[in-house]
Amino acid sequence: MSGAVVIRRCASAEEAAIVCALLNDAGIPASLENWHHAMIHWGVLPALGGVGVLVPAGMAEQARQVIIEYVESAEERLLTDFPDLDAAPLKPKRLRQFILIGYYTGLQLAPFILLFMLIEVVSRVQASSAGGPFRWELLGAYLTDARWGYLLGYIAFTAVYFLVPLLIFVFLSHQFLSRRAKMKVA
C-alpha cells in the first residue's frame, strides 16, 4: 500500500478546496493537509507551507494531468459561458482607486473641515454684528483670518501618516506576488 503524496500546495484554503473538489469530481480521492489550521488559525498558514492537496501515490500523475487539463481549458470554458467577454473592453476602476486614496489620506475630510471653518467665520461675523443686520463686509476679513494653515497642515499630516504605510504595503505585496509568479513559472 502506498501512502499519500502532496501534488499541490495552495496559498489559501479556498484554492485548496477547489482543487480537491476538482480531483474528487474526476474520481481521484483527494484530501487536504493543514485544513483545520487553515480554517482556525489562517494567520499561520504561510508558515506551514499552505494547504497541501493529498492524493494516493499511485494516482499522482493522473491527478496532475486533471489539473493541467482543467487549467488549459479555462479560457475555452470562459468563452462558452460568457461569449461576449472579449466584446466589452475592461475599464480601469480609477474612481475606486481615487476614493480609496482619498479615504486613506484624509482628503475626504477636507470639505467637512472647510464647512466647519466657514461656520466658525459666519458665527464670528454674527457675534461682531450683534444687535444689527448681518454685515457681509466683515466676512472677507474673517475669512483671511481663518486657520487655513491648520487645515493644510492637518491634511498634509494625515496624507503622510496614512499614505506612506499604504505605499509600503503595496510595494512589498507587489514584490511578493512577482516573486511568487516567478517561482510558479520555474
C-alpha positions in Angstrom: 0.0 0.0 0.0 1.4 3.3 -1.0 0.9 6.5 1.0 -0.5 9.8 0.0 1.6 12.5 -1.7 1.1 16.2 -1.9 0.6 17.2 -5.6 -0.1 20.8 -5.0 0.4 23.4 -2.2 -2.2 26.2 -2.2 -1.8 29.6 -0.5 -5.4 29.7 0.6 -8.0 27.3 1.9 -10.4 28.3 -0.8 -8.0 27.4 -3.6 -7.2 24.1 -2.0 -10.9 23.3 -1.6 -11.5 24.0 -5.3 -8.6 21.7 -6.4 -9.7 19.0 -4.0 -13.3 19.2 -5.4 -12.0 19.1 -9.0 -10.0 15.9 -8.2 -12.8 14.3 -6.4 -15.1 15.1 -9.3 -12.6 13.4 -11.6 -12.8 10.2 -9.5 -9.5 10.7 -7.7 -9.8 10.5 -3.9 -8.2 13.7 -2.7 -7.9 15.2 0.8 -6.5 18.3 2.3 -3.5 18.7 4.6 -3.5 21.5 7.2 -7.2 22.1 6.5 -8.1 22.7 10.2 -5.2 25.1 10.6 -6.4 27.0 7.5 -9.9 27.3 9.0 -9.0 28.2 12.6 -5.5 29.7 12.5 -5.3 31.1 9.0 -2.6 33.5 10.0 0.0 30.7 10.5 -0.9 29.1 7.1 2.1 30.6 5.3 4.5 29.3 7.9 3.0 25.8 7.4 3.6 26.0 3.7 0.0 26.5 2.8 -2.7 23.8 2.4 -1.5 20.6 0.7 -3.7 18.6 -1.7 -3.1 14.9 -1.0 -3.8 12.1 -3.4 -2.8 8.4 -3.4 0.8 8.0 -4.7 -0.4 5.7 -7.5 -2.8 8.4 -8.8 -0.4 11.4 -8.5 0.3 11.6 -12.3 -3.3 11.2 -13.2 -4.2 14.0 -10.7 -1.6 16.3 -12.2 -3.0 15.7 -15.7 -6.5 16.5 -14.5 -5.3 19.8 -13.0 -3.3 20.7 -16.1 -6.2 19.9 -18.5 -8.6 22.0 -16.3 -6.2 25.0 -16.4 -5.6 24.7 -20.1 -9.3 24.5 -20.9 -10.2 27.5 -18.7 -10.2 30.1 -21.5 -12.4 27.9 -23.6 -14.9 27.3 -20.8 -15.0 31.0 -20.1 -15.8 31.8 -23.7 -18.6 29.3 -23.8 -20.1 30.6 -20.5 -19.5 34.3 -21.4 -19.5 34.6 -25.2 -19.4 38.4 -25.1 -16.4 38.6 -22.8 -14.0 39.9 -25.4 -16.5 42.4 -26.8 -16.6 44.7 -23.8 -13.2 46.2 -23.0 -12.3 46.2 -19.4 -12.2 49.7 -17.9 -9.8 50.5 -15.1 -11.6 51.3 -11.9 -9.8 54.6 -11.3 -12.7 56.2 -9.4 -12.5 53.5 -6.8 -8.7 54.0 -6.6 -9.1 57.7 -6.0 -11.8 57.2 -3.4 -9.5 54.8 -1.5 -6.6 57.1 -1.7 -8.8 60.0 -0.6 -10.0 57.9 2.3 -6.6 56.8 3.4 -5.0 60.2 3.1 -7.8 62.1 4.8 -8.6 64.2 1.8 -12.2 63.3 2.0 -12.3 65.1 5.4 -11.3 68.4 3.8 -14.8 69.5 2.7 -16.1 68.9 6.2 -13.3 70.8 7.8 -13.9 73.7 5.4 -17.6 73.6 6.3 -16.8 73.9 10.0 -14.3 76.7 9.4 -17.0 78.5 7.3 -19.5 78.1 10.1 -16.9 79.5 12.6 -16.3 82.5 10.4 -20.0 83.2 10.0 -20.6 82.9 13.7 -17.8 85.4 14.3 -19.4 87.8 11.9 -22.7 87.4 13.6 -21.1 88.0 17.0 -19.4 91.2 15.9 -22.6 92.5 14.3 -24.8 91.6 17.2 -27.8 93.7 17.6 -27.7 94.8 13.9 -28.1 93.3 10.5 -25.6 90.7 9.2 -22.5 92.6 7.9 -21.3 91.0 4.8 -18.2 93.2 4.6 -16.8 91.5 7.7 -17.0 88.1 6.1 -13.9 88.7 4.0 -11.9 90.0 6.9 -12.6 86.9 9.0 -12.0 84.5 6.0 -8.5 85.9 5.7 -8.1 85.4 9.5 -9.3 81.8 9.4 -6.9 79.0 10.2 -6.1 77.8 6.6 -2.6 76.9 7.7 -4.0 74.5 10.2 -6.2 72.9 7.6 -3.4 72.4 5.1 -1.1 71.1 7.9 -3.8 68.6 9.0 -4.3 67.4 5.5 -0.6 67.0 4.8 0.0 65.2 8.1 -2.9 62.8 7.5 -1.8 62.1 4.0 1.7 61.3 5.1 0.5 59.3 8.1 -1.8 57.0 6.1 -0.3 57.1 2.6 3.3 56.1 3.5 2.3 52.7 5.2 -0.2 52.1 2.3 2.5 52.6 -0.3 5.0 50.4 1.6 2.3 47.7 1.8 1.6 47.9 -1.9 5.3 47.9 -2.8 6.0 44.8 -0.6 3.0 42.9 -1.8 3.9 43.6 -5.4 7.4 42.2 -4.8 6.0 39.2 -3.0 3.5 38.5 -5.8 6.1 38.9 -8.6 8.5 36.6 -6.8 5.7 34.0 -6.4 4.8 34.3 -10.1 8.4 33.7 -11.0 8.5 30.6 -8.7 5.4 29.2 -10.3 6.9 29.6 -13.8 10.2 28.0 -12.8 
